[in-house]
Amino acid sequence: MKRKNFDKIVTAVGFGLTVFLFVAAGLLNWGASFASDSVRSQLENQNISFPTADAMPTPTKDALAKWAEMPVTNGEMARDYSDLYIWEHMKAASTAAVGKPATYSEVSGMYLGLVRGGSTDTAQIAKLADLRQTLFMGNTLRGMLLEAYAFGTMGVIASYGAIAALIGAIVLLLLSLAGLLHIRRTPDGVTI
């Protein structure tokens, strides 16, 4: 095979990959912007804000202090509000009511056991019903916030991918241009 023909093929493939990477960078950037904007707008619509530093749960006060009195507007904040604020309140509420941190399914099982078992302890049934409702609402809000965190994280990953694709496209463009120069300098009779 003639060297010039080989160089032309390699250079053409390089230009094709360059176009592909520029398109990928654009699409990844669009996806990153879409995810970031969607997460921000959805969280802003919820109007959730961190309390003052003094009102933060004691076990997580240091980790949450950086967000004091700020609205939840991105995935990282949503994760911290979910895992370090709501979760701590859920653990405290269940510990106060049943003596240990308990999940919704555990409390629901206790509640249904009393109700279906014909218990006459109305105070305990009411306490478990209230805790069951609190844990259900806490789990629901946590799920929504953690979904916002997941989409926000995907947006961040897409933005890193866009940067990598752009850098790759620029490098391939430069190499392809160098390939064109090499084709012009290669004598016609050279073979591989």
Phi and psi in degrees as a GROMACS rama.xvg file:
@    title "Ramachandran Plot"
@    xaxis  label "Phi"
@    yaxis  label "Psi"
@TYPE xy
-71.6691  142.1  LYS-2
-61.1662  -39.3046  ARG-3
-62.4813  -41.0311  LYS-4
-64.4235  -42.9365  ASN-5
-60.9735  -45.0297  PHE-6
-62.6524  -37.806  ASP-7
-64.245  -41.6802  LYS-8
-64.6722  -48.2331  ILE-9
-62.4536  -41.4377  VAL-10
-66.7292  -40.1775  THR-11
-63.9559  -42.9756  ALA-12
-62.181  -40.5499  VAL-13
-60.7196  -42.7571  GLY-14
-66.6285  -38.405  PHE-15
-62.5297  -43.7493  GLY-16
-66.272  -33.9056  LEU-17
-61.6312  -47.6998  THR-18
-60.9221  -45.3763  VAL-19
-57.4509  -45.8864  PHE-20
-69.1799  -34.8589  LEU-21
-65.2005  -41.7471  PHE-22
-64.6847  -44.4748  VAL-23
-61.0056  -41.8142  ALA-24
-61.7204  -42.4203  ALA-25
-64.1184  -44.9438  GLY-26
-66.4456  -41.2342  LEU-27
-63.9198  -39.6128  LEU-28
-64.7732  -41.0788  ASN-29
-62.4934  -44.3365  TRP-30
-62.5329  -40.246  GLY-31
-64.3941  -43.6548  ALA-32
-64.9263  -42.2451  SER-33
-61.0107  -47.4637  PHE-34
-62.2345  -45.9577  ALA-35
-62.8873  -46.1913  SER-36
-66.0849  -39.3188  ASP-37
-65.692  -45.958  SER-38
-61.5498  -45.9262  VAL-39
-61.0189  -48.7047  ARG-40
-66.0521  -39.4786  SER-41
-67.2634  -40.1706  GLN-42
-70.2426  -37.9013  LEU-43
-63.3998  -36.1067  GLU-44
-64.1835  -28.0265  ASN-45
-76.3732  -22.4941  GLN-46
55.9016  47.0312  ASN-47
-96.0225  131.763  ILE-48
-131.715  149.012  SER-49
-72.8835  147.048  PHE-50
-76.1973  -179.345  PRO-51
-64.2931  161.274  THR-52
-59.3491  -34.6561  ALA-53
-67.343  -26.4725  ASP-54
-91.8057  2.1442  ALA-55
-72.6459  151.273  MET-56
-62.092  136.981  PRO-57
-55.2979  -45.1524  THR-58
-63.4434  -24.2133  PRO-59
-120.573  13.5022  THR-60
-57.8529  -43.2889  LYS-61
-64.5212  -41.2629  ASP-62
-70.6682  -29.3089  ALA-63
-91.9588  -11.9025  LEU-64
-57.2575  -32.2503  ALA-65
-65.7553  -19.7165  LYS-66
-101.856  2.61271  TRP-67
-48.9514  127.876  ALA-68
62.7498  18.4581  GLU-69
-101.588  145.549  MET-70
-73.5119  148.611  PRO-71
-79.1667  113.769  VAL-72
-131.051  -3.0054  THR-73
-142.895  172.977  ASN-74
-62.4254  -40.7053  GLY-75
-63.4437  -42.4268  GLU-76
-65.5333  -39.0386  MET-77
-62.5003  -41.8366  ALA-78
-63.3705  -45.6987  ARG-79
-65.0057  -40.2143  ASP-80
-63.1067  -41.3651  TYR-81
-68.4809  -53.5687  SER-82
-83.7844  -28.473  ASP-83
-108.267  -14.356  LEU-84
-112.414  -62.7221  TYR-85
-63.8327  -46.7957  ILE-86
-58.303  -41.5392  TRP-87
-64.0443  -38.9337  GLU-88
-66.9358  -38.4231  HIS-89
-64.5581  -41.9631  MET-90
-64.5549  -42.4719  LYS-91
-64.9041  -42.4638  ALA-92
-64.4669  -43.2495  ALA-93
-71.2527  -35.1148  SER-94
-63.9809  -41.8295  THR-95
-64.8764  -36.1368  ALA-96
-86.1823  -38.8182  ALA-97
-122.561  4.29844  VAL-98
86.9176  0.168755  GLY-99
-157.648  158.158  LYS-100
-63.3272  128.07  PRO-101
-134.102  152.093  ALA-102
-89.8784  169.702  THR-103
-58.7311  -44.1831  TYR-104
-65.4027  -36.0529  SER-105
-66.2445  -46.5401  GLU-106
-67.0283  -39.2862  VAL-107
-62.6613  -39.2495  SER-108
-63.1963  -41.8444  GLY-109
-63.102  -44.981  MET-110
-61.469  -50.2617  TYR-111
-65.8422  -33.381  LEU-112
-61.4644  -42.2442  GLY-113
-67.8859  -45.0879  LEU-114
-65.5512  -49.2416  VAL-115
-72.1688  -24.755  ARG-116
-81.2504  -2.67275  GLY-117
77.3483  25.6364  GLY-118
-63.0697  145.185  SER-119
-104.464  6.70277  THR-120
-80.188  79.7294  ASP-121
-64.9886  -30.5458  THR-122
-66.7406  -44.36  ALA-123
-66.9933  -40.6667  GLN-124
-61.6647  -44.2667  ILE-125
-64.9528  -41.4937  ALA-126
-62.6088  -44.1148  LYS-127
-68.8381  -35.083  LEU-128
-64.7178  -43.659  ALA-129
-64.4657  -44.1184  ASP-130
-64.9908  -40.6035  LEU-131
-58.4255  -44.962  ARG-132
-64.9055  -42.8177  GLN-133
-61.6341  -46.9989  THR-134
-66.7129  -36.1713  LEU-135
-63.6891  -47.0249  PHE-136
-65.6774  -39.2514  MET-137
-63.7385  -44.2624  GLY-138
-63.6277  -38.3449  ASN-139
-64.8473  -48.279  THR-140
-65.2138  -39.9123  LEU-141
-60.0942  -43.1638  ARG-142
-60.4082  -43.6133  GLY-143
-66.874  -41.328  MET-144
-67.4562  -39.0899  LEU-145
-69.83  -28.5063  LEU-146
-67.773  -40.6056  GLU-147
-61.7389  -39.6146  ALA-148
-61.8936  -43.3721  TYR-149
-62.9015  -45.839  ALA-150
-67.4529  -37.1148  PHE-151
-62.745  -39.8031  GLY-152
-66.4164  -39.4988  THR-153
-62.9864  -36.5618  MET-154
-64.2455  -40.6199  GLY-155
-64.5114  -43.5672  VAL-156
-62.5494  -41.0988  ILE-157
-63.3336  -36.6061  ALA-158
-67.2912  -38.0388  SER-159
-65.018  -39.9668  TYR-160
-63.3088  -37.9435  GLY-161
-63.816  -42.152  ALA-162
-64.2998  -45.3529  ILE-163
-62.8387  -42.5404  ALA-164
-64.9839  -39.1718  ALA-165
-64.3599  -44.7511  LEU-166
-62.5484  -44.2449  ILE-167
-60.7861  -40.4982  GLY-168
-64.768  -41.1806  ALA-169
-65.6538  -43.6673  ILE-170
-62.4519  -45.5438  VAL-171
-65.3279  -35.4129  LEU-172
-62.4466  -45.4307  LEU-173
-63.5608  -41.8564  LEU-174
-65.6445  -38.5521  LEU-175
-66.8842  -39.3987  SER-176
-64.1685  -39.2646  LEU-177
-64.3084  -34.8204  ALA-178
-63.1325  -39.9579  GLY-179
-61.74  -42.1887  LEU-180
-63.7302  -38.8711  LEU-181
-65.5355  -37.9557  HIS-182
-61.1325  -42.0452  ILE-183
-66.6752  -29.1013  ARG-184
-90.8082  -13.6585  ARG-185
-79.8735  128.324  THR-186
-65.6264  151.267  PRO-187
-64.0319  -31.1169  ASP-188
-85.3887  -4.58156  GLY-189
-74.7697  135.144  VAL-190
-120.592  166.123  THR-191
